[in-house]
Every structure is written in C-alpha cells, then in structure tokens.
Amino acid sequence: MHYNLALVSVEVALARRAQGVVEGKLAALGFVQRTALAAEAWSQEAVATAAIEGERLDLLAVRSSVARRLGLGTQRGPDIPRHVDGLLDIMDDAVNKSADPLTHERLQNWQAALFPTGYSGMTRIRVGAYREHAEPMQIVSGRIGGEKIHYEAPPSAQVEAAMAGLLDWFNTRQERDGLVQAALSHLWFETIHPFEDGNGRVGRVIVDLVLARDSGEASRLMRISQRLLERREDYYGELERAQHGALDVTAWVVWFVAQVRIACEQASAIIDHSLERGRFWHTHGDKELSPRQRKMLNALLDAGPCGFEGGMSTKKYENLTGASRATSSRDLTLLEDMGLLLRAGNGRSTRYYLNIPGWGQQEEGK
C-alpha cells in the first residue's frame, strides 16, 4: 500500500491542530473531571463499536462496568453480559498496554473475549484462532437470496502469513505519523479479515491502541467508533473502495484522518461543556437550592448548549420533578431571580434557559 504524502499531510496537519486543542483543554481539567469524561467516552465507544455491527448494548450496564473499572464504583446498572465485559476488557488492554507489541496471541485473545461461549448468535465459530474454513470469507449485505458481495477476503490458507506481514510492519512502527498508522492498520487488518467473526470490533480496538500510543490520555476522549457509527455507510463504502482499488490508498487515509479530526473537535466541545458546567456550579455553589431545582438544572447542563429543545417550561418542570404546577412555576421564578436562569417569552410561551452565554435559544416571544 502507498499514499500521496502531500495530500495526506494536509489532513494530518488539521487533525494534529484539533488534537492539540483537546490536549490543551484537558490540562485545564481536574482529575475527577478527566476521569468522568473518560468513563463516558469509553462507555459510548463500546456501545458504538457494537452498534456498527448491528448489536445494541445497554448503555447503563456498560457505564456501570466502566465506572467499576475506573474506580468510580458508585454507578449502579444492570448486570453486564460476559461478551460485553470481554469487549471492555480488550478496549482496556489496548489503551493501558498500548506500548506492548501486537502479537498473534494478543489478537486471538481479543477475539476470544468477544465470544466467551464459542458462539456468534446461534452459530458455533472458531474462537481464539484465525479462520480455517475452506469456503471464501465474504462480506455481504442484503436478504438471503439477494445478497450483495462487498468484498472477498484472502483464502484461509493465506491468513497466517498475511497477519505475520501486518504485525511485522506494525511493531516496527514504520509509519512516521501515528494517525496514518491507525488508518493503514485498520484497513490492512480488515482486508485480511482473519477471524470468523469479530473482525470489525478487533480492527477498531487496534485503532484505539495506535491512538493511545500516539496521544496518551487524550485518546480516551476521541470517540472514533462513535464518529464511524455516525458515518457508517461512508465508513463501509470507503473501506470497500480501498479494498477493491489499486495499492494507492490515499483516499482512505485522508478520509480516516478527517474522521479523527472531527472526533477531536467533538471531544473539544465536550470538554468545553464540562468546563462550563464546572464554572456554573462554582458561580452558584452558594445558592440554597432544593433537590428539585438541582435535578432540573443538572438536566439542562447535561443537555448542553441548545440541547434542551424549547427550553424549560413549567409543564416540563412538572414532568421532570413531579412537583405541582404552582410549585414548578414558583421554583422557576426563584431560579430566575437568583440569576441561574434567563426567561424568554410570556404567558404560556414562557421558557427558561441556563444563564450561560451562548446556551439556549433565547428569543423573545418563545
């Protein structure tokens, strides 16, 4: 594989700039804030990488397991299935042991962790080892009888040698830029498709490992799988084009690095949100608030800038807190008087927004 260095360098420079902003903002956060952001990002990434494969995970269960792993431990949720725990295990291994070599055994252990029963759905599969079946490994979509073949991977007999070549290149770190290495590693692994199942999730964990080597703590906040889920059709389309084209993979590398850049920009916005939340409570920490009022304010803060559509109304406050109409109206008025909320509109059109510059649709008459 080769690529146009000039074209790739332009996108890499933009991504590095966005990454630098994330690292700078991260330095302004305290340990508790950084840990909370890392926990949520890890939880969302696990849900996203499974969703790309069509599997829906219980976010509350994932959050609970992640909290325990990070020593937060206070968050309770449903019990997590063994295969989901396995997914979190390999994501953790990739980040916390990113400096360790990537080996056949490590990759095979990762894949085995995804299928602790030895089954994928109702089908028994080979776990903890590369595929050996004689029939072609095909990536297909569509209904039975009308399948579309997107890609046919190399025969099983070639997998061991192909993976040896990938791992030799990977561990000698021949790429000067980590973002480019992440793009090429993922493409190369997905092209070989060495396992009977789990290739997508393992391939994205390889990306996690490369980014952890490259960016350290900041990589935890770069929700790459979430971004790929947002652009799932493009993601599959770009992979397919790179696998069917010539050895020039410039378009794939440029596209992938652009997704890293956007993930960094999204992480930057999340950090801004966290900083704004901290400033809000620092400013208003001396105010005497009821549990109802705190619950509503935290709901608005969780929603982020413009995230609570239509602002807070008396009716929404009732539904959120269980308070009566009169109590809800009085609570909101008190919060406005204390300077925590700003009011827009009158009568039934009255809406309240957090008193944070740039947050909410504070338009008269609404």
LODREN-439819 format. One record per residue (C-alpha): x, y, z; residue number from 1. Coordinates in nm, 2 decimals. Example, Ala and Ser with C-alpha at 12.3 -4.5 7.8 and 13.67 -1.06 7.14 Angstrom:
# residues 2
<pt px="1.23" py="-0.45" pz="0.78" num="1"/>
<pt px="1.37" py="-0.11" pz="0.71" num="2"/>
END
This chain:
# residues 366
<pt px="0.00" py="0.00" pz="0.00" num="1"/>
<pt px="0.11" py="0.35" pz="-0.07" num="2"/>
<pt px="-0.04" py="0.70" pz="-0.05" num="3"/>
<pt px="0.02" py="1.06" pz="-0.16" num="4"/>
<pt px="0.22" py="1.21" pz="0.12" num="5"/>
<pt px="0.13" py="1.57" pz="0.02" num="6"/>
<pt px="-0.24" py="1.51" pz="0.02" num="7"/>
<pt px="-0.23" py="1.31" pz="0.35" num="8"/>
<pt px="-0.01" py="1.57" pz="0.52" num="9"/>
<pt px="-0.27" py="1.84" pz="0.48" num="10"/>
<pt px="-0.53" py="1.64" pz="0.66" num="11"/>
<pt px="-0.29" py="1.52" pz="0.92" num="12"/>
<pt px="-0.19" py="1.88" pz="1.00" num="13"/>
<pt px="-0.56" py="1.98" pz="1.05" num="14"/>
<pt px="-0.61" py="1.67" pz="1.28" num="15"/>
<pt px="-0.30" py="1.75" pz="1.48" num="16"/>
<pt px="-0.42" py="2.10" pz="1.54" num="17"/>
<pt px="-0.76" py="1.98" pz="1.66" num="18"/>
<pt px="-0.58" py="1.72" pz="1.88" num="19"/>
<pt px="-0.36" py="1.98" pz="2.03" num="20"/>
<pt px="-0.67" py="2.18" pz="2.13" num="21"/>
<pt px="-0.81" py="1.88" pz="2.31" num="22"/>
<pt px="-0.48" py="1.82" pz="2.49" num="23"/>
<pt px="-0.46" py="2.18" pz="2.60" num="24"/>
<pt px="-0.82" py="2.19" pz="2.73" num="25"/>
<pt px="-0.77" py="1.86" pz="2.90" num="26"/>
<pt px="-0.49" py="2.01" pz="3.10" num="27"/>
<pt px="-0.73" py="2.26" pz="3.24" num="28"/>
<pt px="-0.95" py="1.99" pz="3.40" num="29"/>
<pt px="-0.90" py="1.83" pz="3.73" num="30"/>
<pt px="-0.86" py="1.46" pz="3.79" num="31"/>
<pt px="-1.22" py="1.40" pz="3.88" num="32"/>
<pt px="-1.35" py="1.58" pz="3.56" num="33"/>
<pt px="-1.10" py="1.40" pz="3.34" num="34"/>
<pt px="-1.20" py="1.06" pz="3.48" num="35"/>
<pt px="-1.57" py="1.13" pz="3.44" num="36"/>
<pt px="-1.52" py="1.23" pz="3.08" num="37"/>
<pt px="-1.30" py="0.93" pz="3.01" num="38"/>
<pt px="-1.57" py="0.70" pz="3.16" num="39"/>
<pt px="-1.84" py="0.84" pz="2.95" num="40"/>
<pt px="-1.63" py="0.84" pz="2.63" num="41"/>
<pt px="-1.53" py="0.47" pz="2.69" num="42"/>
<pt px="-1.89" py="0.37" pz="2.75" num="43"/>
<pt px="-2.02" py="0.54" pz="2.44" num="44"/>
<pt px="-1.73" py="0.39" pz="2.23" num="45"/>
<pt px="-1.82" py="0.04" pz="2.35" num="46"/>
<pt px="-2.18" py="0.10" pz="2.26" num="47"/>
<pt px="-2.09" py="0.25" pz="1.92" num="48"/>
<pt px="-1.84" py="-0.02" pz="1.81" num="49"/>
<pt px="-2.10" py="-0.29" pz="1.88" num="50"/>
<pt px="-2.37" py="-0.08" pz="1.71" num="51"/>
<pt px="-2.16" py="-0.06" pz="1.39" num="52"/>
<pt px="-2.20" py="-0.44" pz="1.38" num="53"/>
<pt px="-2.57" py="-0.42" pz="1.44" num="54"/>
<pt px="-2.56" py="-0.51" pz="1.81" num="55"/>
<pt px="-2.74" py="-0.29" pz="2.07" num="56"/>
<pt px="-2.58" py="-0.27" pz="2.41" num="57"/>
<pt px="-2.74" py="-0.15" pz="2.73" num="58"/>
<pt px="-2.56" py="0.18" pz="2.79" num="59"/>
<pt px="-2.65" py="0.18" pz="3.17" num="60"/>
<pt px="-2.49" py="-0.16" pz="3.21" num="61"/>
<pt px="-2.18" py="-0.06" pz="3.02" num="62"/>
<pt px="-2.15" py="0.26" pz="3.22" num="63"/>
<pt px="-2.17" py="0.07" pz="3.54" num="64"/>
<pt px="-1.90" py="-0.17" pz="3.44" num="65"/>
<pt px="-1.67" py="0.11" pz="3.31" num="66"/>
<pt px="-1.72" py="0.30" pz="3.64" num="67"/>
<pt px="-1.61" py="0.00" pz="3.84" num="68"/>
<pt px="-1.30" py="-0.04" pz="3.62" num="69"/>
<pt px="-1.21" py="0.32" pz="3.67" num="70"/>
<pt px="-1.26" py="0.31" pz="4.04" num="71"/>
<pt px="-1.57" py="0.52" pz="4.04" num="72"/>
<pt px="-1.78" py="0.23" pz="4.16" num="73"/>
<pt px="-2.08" py="0.43" pz="4.27" num="74"/>
<pt px="-2.28" py="0.40" pz="3.95" num="75"/>
<pt px="-2.52" py="0.11" pz="3.95" num="76"/>
<pt px="-2.67" py="-0.06" pz="3.65" num="77"/>
<pt px="-2.80" py="-0.39" pz="3.51" num="78"/>
<pt px="-2.56" py="-0.69" pz="3.51" num="79"/>
<pt px="-2.34" py="-0.69" pz="3.20" num="80"/>
<pt px="-2.33" py="-0.99" pz="2.97" num="81"/>
<pt px="-2.00" py="-1.18" pz="2.95" num="82"/>
<pt px="-1.93" py="-1.09" pz="2.59" num="83"/>
<pt px="-1.98" py="-0.72" pz="2.67" num="84"/>
<pt px="-1.74" py="-0.75" pz="2.96" num="85"/>
<pt px="-1.50" py="-0.91" pz="2.71" num="86"/>
<pt px="-1.53" py="-0.61" pz="2.48" num="87"/>
<pt px="-1.45" py="-0.37" pz="2.76" num="88"/>
<pt px="-1.15" py="-0.60" pz="2.86" num="89"/>
<pt px="-0.99" py="-0.57" pz="2.51" num="90"/>
<pt px="-1.05" py="-0.20" pz="2.49" num="91"/>
<pt px="-0.89" py="-0.16" pz="2.83" num="92"/>
<pt px="-0.60" py="-0.38" pz="2.73" num="93"/>
<pt px="-0.54" py="-0.18" pz="2.41" num="94"/>
<pt px="-0.52" py="0.15" pz="2.59" num="95"/>
<pt px="-0.35" py="0.06" pz="2.92" num="96"/>
<pt px="-0.09" py="-0.17" pz="2.75" num="97"/>
<pt px="-0.06" py="0.03" pz="2.42" num="98"/>
<pt px="0.32" py="0.01" pz="2.44" num="99"/>
<pt px="0.32" py="-0.37" pz="2.43" num="100"/>
<pt px="0.38" py="-0.55" pz="2.10" num="101"/>
<pt px="0.08" py="-0.65" pz="1.90" num="102"/>
<pt px="0.11" py="-1.03" pz="1.85" num="103"/>
<pt px="-0.09" py="-1.32" pz="1.70" num="104"/>
<pt px="-0.17" py="-1.44" pz="2.06" num="105"/>
<pt px="-0.29" py="-1.10" pz="2.17" num="106"/>
<pt px="-0.52" py="-1.05" pz="1.88" num="107"/>
<pt px="-0.66" py="-1.40" pz="1.92" num="108"/>
<pt px="-0.72" py="-1.34" pz="2.29" num="109"/>
<pt px="-0.91" py="-1.03" pz="2.20" num="110"/>
<pt px="-1.13" py="-1.21" pz="1.96" num="111"/>
<pt px="-1.19" py="-1.49" pz="2.20" num="112"/>
<pt px="-1.30" py="-1.24" pz="2.47" num="113"/>
<pt px="-1.58" py="-1.13" pz="2.23" num="114"/>
<pt px="-1.73" py="-1.48" pz="2.21" num="115"/>
<pt px="-1.69" py="-1.65" pz="2.55" num="116"/>
<pt px="-1.94" py="-1.92" pz="2.47" num="117"/>
<pt px="-1.78" py="-2.01" pz="2.13" num="118"/>
<pt px="-2.09" py="-1.90" pz="1.95" num="119"/>
<pt px="-2.18" py="-1.60" pz="1.74" num="120"/>
<pt px="-2.56" py="-1.59" pz="1.78" num="121"/>
<pt px="-2.67" py="-1.94" pz="1.70" num="122"/>
<pt px="-2.36" py="-2.03" pz="1.51" num="123"/>
<pt px="-2.06" py="-2.21" pz="1.65" num="124"/>
<pt px="-1.74" py="-2.03" pz="1.54" num="125"/>
<pt px="-1.37" py="-2.07" pz="1.58" num="126"/>
<pt px="-1.25" py="-1.85" pz="1.86" num="127"/>
<pt px="-0.90" py="-1.76" pz="1.98" num="128"/>
<pt px="-0.76" py="-1.86" pz="1.64" num="129"/>
<pt px="-0.76" py="-1.75" pz="1.28" num="130"/>
<pt px="-1.02" py="-1.89" pz="1.05" num="131"/>
<pt px="-0.95" py="-2.22" pz="0.88" num="132"/>
<pt px="-1.27" py="-2.29" pz="0.68" num="133"/>
<pt px="-1.23" py="-2.38" pz="0.31" num="134"/>
<pt px="-1.51" py="-2.16" pz="0.17" num="135"/>
<pt px="-1.43" py="-1.80" pz="0.09" num="136"/>
<pt px="-1.47" py="-1.53" pz="0.36" num="137"/>
<pt px="-1.72" py="-1.28" pz="0.20" num="138"/>
<pt px="-1.85" py="-0.96" pz="0.34" num="139"/>
<pt px="-2.22" py="-0.94" pz="0.23" num="140"/>
<pt px="-2.53" py="-0.75" pz="0.29" num="141"/>
<pt px="-2.90" py="-0.79" pz="0.19" num="142"/>
<pt px="-3.16" py="-1.06" pz="0.23" num="143"/>
<pt px="-3.10" py="-1.43" pz="0.17" num="144"/>
<pt px="-3.11" py="-1.49" pz="-0.20" num="145"/>
<pt px="-3.04" py="-1.13" pz="-0.28" num="146"/>
<pt px="-2.71" py="-1.08" pz="-0.11" num="147"/>
<pt px="-2.46" py="-0.82" pz="-0.24" num="148"/>
<pt px="-2.09" py="-0.92" pz="-0.20" num="149"/>
<pt px="-1.89" py="-0.62" pz="-0.10" num="150"/>
<pt px="-1.56" py="-0.79" pz="-0.05" num="151"/>
<pt px="-1.39" py="-1.14" pz="-0.06" num="152"/>
<pt px="-1.10" py="-1.18" pz="0.19" num="153"/>
<pt px="-0.79" py="-1.38" pz="0.11" num="154"/>
<pt px="-0.83" py="-1.76" pz="0.15" num="155"/>
<pt px="-0.78" py="-1.90" pz="0.50" num="156"/>
<pt px="-0.46" py="-2.07" pz="0.40" num="157"/>
<pt px="-0.30" py="-1.72" pz="0.34" num="158"/>
<pt px="-0.42" py="-1.57" pz="0.67" num="159"/>
<pt px="-0.13" py="-1.67" pz="0.89" num="160"/>
<pt px="0.14" py="-1.53" pz="0.65" num="161"/>
<pt px="-0.07" py="-1.22" pz="0.58" num="162"/>
<pt px="-0.11" py="-1.15" pz="0.95" num="163"/>
<pt px="0.27" py="-1.20" pz="1.01" num="164"/>
<pt px="0.34" py="-0.94" pz="0.75" num="165"/>
<pt px="0.09" py="-0.69" pz="0.91" num="166"/>
<pt px="0.23" py="-0.75" pz="1.26" num="167"/>
<pt px="0.59" py="-0.71" pz="1.15" num="168"/>
<pt px="0.51" py="-0.38" pz="0.99" num="169"/>
<pt px="0.30" py="-0.27" pz="1.29" num="170"/>
<pt px="0.56" py="-0.35" pz="1.56" num="171"/>
<pt px="0.85" py="-0.19" pz="1.37" num="172"/>
<pt px="0.65" py="0.13" pz="1.35" num="173"/>
<pt px="0.75" py="0.21" pz="1.00" num="174"/>
<pt px="0.49" py="0.50" pz="0.97" num="175"/>
<pt px="0.62" py="0.83" pz="1.09" num="176"/>
<pt px="0.27" py="0.96" pz="1.18" num="177"/>
<pt px="0.05" py="0.77" pz="1.43" num="178"/>
<pt px="-0.28" py="0.88" pz="1.26" num="179"/>
<pt px="-0.16" py="0.74" pz="0.93" num="180"/>
<pt px="-0.06" py="0.42" pz="1.10" num="181"/>
<pt px="-0.40" py="0.39" pz="1.26" num="182"/>
<pt px="-0.56" py="0.43" pz="0.92" num="183"/>
<pt px="-0.34" py="0.18" pz="0.75" num="184"/>
<pt px="-0.35" py="-0.07" pz="1.03" num="185"/>
<pt px="-0.73" py="-0.08" pz="1.03" num="186"/>
<pt px="-0.75" py="-0.11" pz="0.65" num="187"/>
<pt px="-0.49" py="-0.38" pz="0.64" num="188"/>
<pt px="-0.65" py="-0.59" pz="0.92" num="189"/>
<pt px="-1.00" py="-0.56" pz="0.78" num="190"/>
<pt px="-0.87" py="-0.66" pz="0.43" num="191"/>
<pt px="-0.72" py="-0.98" pz="0.57" num="192"/>
<pt px="-1.03" py="-1.04" pz="0.79" num="193"/>
<pt px="-0.85" py="-1.31" pz="0.98" num="194"/>
<pt px="-1.13" py="-1.43" pz="1.21" num="195"/>
<pt px="-1.46" py="-1.60" pz="1.15" num="196"/>
<pt px="-1.63" py="-1.32" pz="1.34" num="197"/>
<pt px="-1.54" py="-1.01" pz="1.54" num="198"/>
<pt px="-1.31" py="-0.85" pz="1.28" num="199"/>
<pt px="-1.47" py="-0.51" pz="1.29" num="200"/>
<pt px="-1.45" py="-0.48" pz="1.67" num="201"/>
<pt px="-1.10" py="-0.61" pz="1.69" num="202"/>
<pt px="-1.00" py="-0.38" pz="1.40" num="203"/>
<pt px="-1.13" py="-0.08" pz="1.58" num="204"/>
<pt px="-0.96" py="-0.18" pz="1.90" num="205"/>
<pt px="-0.63" py="-0.18" pz="1.70" num="206"/>
<pt px="-0.71" py="0.19" pz="1.62" num="207"/>
<pt px="-0.76" py="0.25" pz="1.99" num="208"/>
<pt px="-0.42" py="0.10" pz="2.06" num="209"/>
<pt px="-0.24" py="0.32" pz="1.80" num="210"/>
<pt px="-0.41" py="0.64" pz="1.92" num="211"/>
<pt px="-0.33" py="0.56" pz="2.28" num="212"/>
<pt px="0.04" py="0.52" pz="2.18" num="213"/>
<pt px="0.02" py="0.84" pz="1.99" num="214"/>
<pt px="-0.20" py="1.07" pz="2.21" num="215"/>
<pt px="-0.19" py="0.92" pz="2.56" num="216"/>
<pt px="-0.47" py="1.02" pz="2.79" num="217"/>
<pt px="-0.63" py="1.24" pz="2.53" num="218"/>
<pt px="-0.71" py="0.93" pz="2.32" num="219"/>
<pt px="-0.97" py="0.82" pz="2.57" num="220"/>
<pt px="-1.18" py="1.13" pz="2.47" num="221"/>
<pt px="-1.15" py="1.08" pz="2.10" num="222"/>
<pt px="-1.47" py="0.88" pz="2.02" num="223"/>
<pt px="-1.36" py="0.73" pz="1.69" num="224"/>
<pt px="-1.61" py="0.45" pz="1.68" num="225"/>
<pt px="-1.89" py="0.69" pz="1.76" num="226"/>
<pt px="-1.78" py="0.90" pz="1.47" num="227"/>
<pt px="-1.76" py="0.60" pz="1.24" num="228"/>
<pt px="-2.11" py="0.50" pz="1.35" num="229"/>
<pt px="-2.24" py="0.84" pz="1.26" num="230"/>
<pt px="-2.09" py="0.79" pz="0.91" num="231"/>
<pt px="-2.14" py="0.41" pz="0.90" num="232"/>
<pt px="-2.24" py="0.40" pz="0.53" num="233"/>
<pt px="-1.94" py="0.61" pz="0.43" num="234"/>
<pt px="-1.72" py="0.41" pz="0.66" num="235"/>
<pt px="-1.81" py="0.08" pz="0.49" num="236"/>
<pt px="-1.80" py="0.25" pz="0.14" num="237"/>
<pt px="-1.45" py="0.39" pz="0.19" num="238"/>
<pt px="-1.32" py="0.06" pz="0.32" num="239"/>
<pt px="-1.47" py="-0.12" pz="0.02" num="240"/>
<pt px="-1.33" py="0.12" pz="-0.23" num="241"/>
<pt px="-0.98" py="0.09" pz="-0.07" num="242"/>
<pt px="-1.00" py="-0.29" pz="-0.08" num="243"/>
<pt px="-1.11" py="-0.30" pz="-0.44" num="244"/>
<pt px="-0.88" py="-0.03" pz="-0.58" num="245"/>
<pt px="-0.52" py="-0.03" pz="-0.67" num="246"/>
<pt px="-0.25" py="-0.02" pz="-0.40" num="247"/>
<pt px="-0.29" py="0.36" pz="-0.37" num="248"/>
<pt px="-0.49" py="0.41" pz="-0.05" num="249"/>
<pt px="-0.47" py="0.79" pz="-0.03" num="250"/>
<pt px="-0.84" py="0.84" pz="-0.04" num="251"/>
<pt px="-0.89" py="0.61" pz="0.26" num="252"/>
<pt px="-0.62" py="0.76" pz="0.47" num="253"/>
<pt px="-0.74" py="1.11" pz="0.40" num="254"/>
<pt px="-1.10" py="1.01" pz="0.49" num="255"/>
<pt px="-1.00" py="0.83" pz="0.81" num="256"/>
<pt px="-0.77" py="1.11" pz="0.94" num="257"/>
<pt px="-1.05" py="1.35" pz="0.87" num="258"/>
<pt px="-1.28" py="1.14" pz="1.10" num="259"/>
<pt px="-1.01" py="1.16" pz="1.37" num="260"/>
<pt px="-1.00" py="1.54" pz="1.33" num="261"/>
<pt px="-1.38" py="1.56" pz="1.36" num="262"/>
<pt px="-1.37" py="1.33" pz="1.67" num="263"/>
<pt px="-1.12" py="1.57" pz="1.82" num="264"/>
<pt px="-1.34" py="1.87" pz="1.75" num="265"/>
<pt px="-1.63" py="1.69" pz="1.91" num="266"/>
<pt px="-1.41" py="1.60" pz="2.21" num="267"/>
<pt px="-1.32" py="1.96" pz="2.24" num="268"/>
<pt px="-1.68" py="2.07" pz="2.25" num="269"/>
<pt px="-1.75" py="1.81" pz="2.52" num="270"/>
<pt px="-1.46" py="1.94" pz="2.73" num="271"/>
<pt px="-1.60" py="2.30" pz="2.69" num="272"/>
<pt px="-1.93" py="2.17" pz="2.81" num="273"/>
<pt px="-1.76" py="2.01" pz="3.12" num="274"/>
<pt px="-1.57" py="2.34" pz="3.19" num="275"/>
<pt px="-1.89" py="2.54" pz="3.15" num="276"/>
<pt px="-2.07" py="2.31" pz="3.39" num="277"/>
<pt px="-1.79" py="2.35" pz="3.65" num="278"/>
<pt px="-1.79" py="2.72" pz="3.62" num="279"/>
<pt px="-2.17" py="2.73" pz="3.65" num="280"/>
<pt px="-2.17" py="2.54" pz="3.99" num="281"/>
<pt px="-1.86" py="2.74" pz="4.11" num="282"/>
<pt px="-2.05" py="3.06" pz="4.05" num="283"/>
<pt px="-2.37" py="2.94" pz="4.20" num="284"/>
<pt px="-2.24" py="2.69" pz="4.46" num="285"/>
<pt px="-2.35" py="2.92" pz="4.75" num="286"/>
<pt px="-2.72" py="2.93" pz="4.64" num="287"/>
<pt px="-2.97" py="2.74" pz="4.85" num="288"/>
<pt px="-3.15" py="2.51" pz="4.61" num="289"/>
<pt px="-3.40" py="2.23" pz="4.66" num="290"/>
<pt px="-3.33" py="1.88" pz="4.53" num="291"/>
<pt px="-3.60" py="1.95" pz="4.26" num="292"/>
<pt px="-3.42" py="2.26" pz="4.14" num="293"/>
<pt px="-3.08" py="2.09" pz="4.13" num="294"/>
<pt px="-3.23" py="1.80" pz="3.94" num="295"/>
<pt px="-3.37" py="2.03" pz="3.67" num="296"/>
<pt px="-3.05" py="2.24" pz="3.65" num="297"/>
<pt px="-2.84" py="1.93" pz="3.61" num="298"/>
<pt px="-3.08" py="1.81" pz="3.33" num="299"/>
<pt px="-3.02" py="2.14" pz="3.15" num="300"/>
<pt px="-2.65" py="2.12" pz="3.20" num="301"/>
<pt px="-2.64" py="1.75" pz="3.08" num="302"/>
<pt px="-2.83" py="1.85" pz="2.76" num="303"/>
<pt px="-2.56" py="2.11" pz="2.68" num="304"/>
<pt px="-2.58" py="2.42" pz="2.47" num="305"/>
<pt px="-2.92" py="2.43" pz="2.29" num="306"/>
<pt px="-2.96" py="2.06" pz="2.38" num="307"/>
<pt px="-3.28" py="2.10" pz="2.57" num="308"/>
<pt px="-3.51" py="2.18" pz="2.28" num="309"/>
<pt px="-3.75" py="2.46" pz="2.35" num="310"/>
<pt px="-3.60" py="2.54" pz="2.69" num="311"/>
<pt px="-3.76" py="2.46" pz="3.03" num="312"/>
<pt px="-4.13" py="2.53" pz="3.08" num="313"/>
<pt px="-4.35" py="2.49" pz="3.38" num="314"/>
<pt px="-4.50" py="2.17" pz="3.23" num="315"/>
<pt px="-4.16" py="2.02" pz="3.16" num="316"/>
<pt px="-4.05" py="2.10" pz="3.52" num="317"/>
<pt px="-4.36" py="1.92" pz="3.65" num="318"/>
<pt px="-4.29" py="1.61" pz="3.44" num="319"/>
<pt px="-3.92" py="1.61" pz="3.54" num="320"/>
<pt px="-3.96" py="1.67" pz="3.92" num="321"/>
<pt px="-4.31" py="1.55" pz="4.00" num="322"/>
<pt px="-4.39" py="1.89" pz="4.15" num="323"/>
<pt px="-4.73" py="2.06" pz="4.12" num="324"/>
<pt px="-4.80" py="2.33" pz="3.86" num="325"/>
<pt px="-4.78" py="2.61" pz="4.13" num="326"/>
<pt px="-4.46" py="2.48" pz="4.28" num="327"/>
<pt px="-4.30" py="2.44" pz="3.94" num="328"/>
<pt px="-4.38" py="2.80" pz="3.85" num="329"/>
<pt px="-4.26" py="2.93" pz="4.18" num="330"/>
<pt px="-3.93" py="2.73" pz="4.16" num="331"/>
<pt px="-3.85" py="2.86" pz="3.81" num="332"/>
<pt px="-3.93" py="3.22" pz="3.91" num="333"/>
<pt px="-3.70" py="3.19" pz="4.21" num="334"/>
<pt px="-3.42" py="3.05" pz="3.99" num="335"/>
<pt px="-3.46" py="3.34" pz="3.76" num="336"/>
<pt px="-3.45" py="3.58" pz="4.05" num="337"/>
<pt px="-3.12" py="3.42" pz="4.17" num="338"/>
<pt px="-2.96" py="3.46" pz="3.83" num="339"/>
<pt px="-2.94" py="3.09" pz="3.74" num="340"/>
<pt px="-3.20" py="3.11" pz="3.47" num="341"/>
<pt px="-3.30" py="3.36" pz="3.20" num="342"/>
<pt px="-3.66" py="3.39" pz="3.09" num="343"/>
<pt px="-3.78" py="3.42" pz="2.73" num="344"/>
<pt px="-4.14" py="3.49" pz="2.63" num="345"/>
<pt px="-4.46" py="3.54" pz="2.83" num="346"/>
<pt px="-4.76" py="3.36" pz="2.95" num="347"/>
<pt px="-4.79" py="3.00" pz="2.81" num="348"/>
<pt px="-4.49" py="3.07" pz="2.58" num="349"/>
<pt px="-4.26" py="3.14" pz="2.88" num="350"/>
<pt px="-3.94" py="2.94" pz="2.86" num="351"/>
<pt px="-3.63" py="2.93" pz="3.08" num="352"/>
<pt px="-3.27" py="2.88" pz="2.98" num="353"/>
<pt px="-2.95" py="2.85" pz="3.18" num="354"/>
<pt px="-2.77" py="3.18" pz="3.24" num="355"/>
<pt px="-2.47" py="3.08" pz="3.04" num="356"/>
<pt px="-2.36" py="3.29" pz="2.73" num="357"/>
<pt px="-2.44" py="3.11" pz="2.41" num="358"/>
<pt px="-2.66" py="2.84" pz="2.56" num="359"/>
<pt px="-3.02" py="2.81" pz="2.45" num="360"/>
<pt px="-3.25" py="2.98" pz="2.20" num="361"/>
<pt px="-3.32" py="3.29" pz="2.40" num="362"/>
<pt px="-3.56" py="3.45" pz="2.15" num="363"/>
<pt px="-3.84" py="3.69" pz="2.26" num="364"/>
<pt px="-4.19" py="3.55" pz="2.21" num="365"/>
<pt px="-4.09" py="3.19" pz="2.27" num="366"/>
END
